[in-house]
């Protein structure tokens, strides 16, 4: 059984026991979180599509850790103009473990 769930504005395929990296969530390590924006479920070939969400279905997860992604370098240059700009960014992520789909 799996579900397509919206977490922090993005859609993920959630299966029981699967670990996901999502955009940073509020909460501490070990906290339980519940996601109720389930867009689609598949239960052994029986697919249920929500309009816009499937009612009565929730995805339960546990926060494992907070982490940062790889650094992304942004470099801008205009040749022969003396313009150079260097910038970097590291996105904050939260690793969650999908407990169950109820």
Buried (B, 14 or more C-beta within 10 A) or exposed (E): EBBBBBBEEEEBEBBBEEEBBBEEBEBEEEEEBEBEBBBBBBEEEEEBEBEEBBEEBBBBBBBBEBEEEEEEEEEEEEEEEEEEEEEEEEEEBBBBBBBEBE
